[in-house]
C-alpha cells in the first residue's frame, strides 16, 4: 500500500477559550481578531494608577529631590496660612471689606 502524500488530520474541537472569544466578539459586533488585538493591547499597557517601574538610581534621586523641594514649599505655605488665620481670627476687622 502506497503512502498518501496528504496526511489527514483528525477533526479538532474548538477550545473553550476560542468559543468564549467568539461569543464575546459576536455580542460586541466585532471580529475575533479585533477582540484578540484589544486584549493583547490591554495586557501590555500598565493599569491606570499603577506605579511606573523604577528608573535608574540617578533618576530616583532627582525625583526624591524634587519631591523634597515640593514638600518643603507646601509646608511653608501651610505655615503662612496658619499664621494668617491666627491673625485674622484675633483681629476680625481685618476681614471686613468696608475699611
HELIX and SHEET records of a PDB file:
HELIX    1   1 UNK A   16  UNK A   28  1                                  13    
HELIX    2   2 UNK A   32  UNK A   44  1                                  13    
HELIX    3   3 UNK A   57  UNK A   90  1                                  34    
HELIX    4   4 UNK A   92  UNK A   95  5                                   4    
END                                                                             
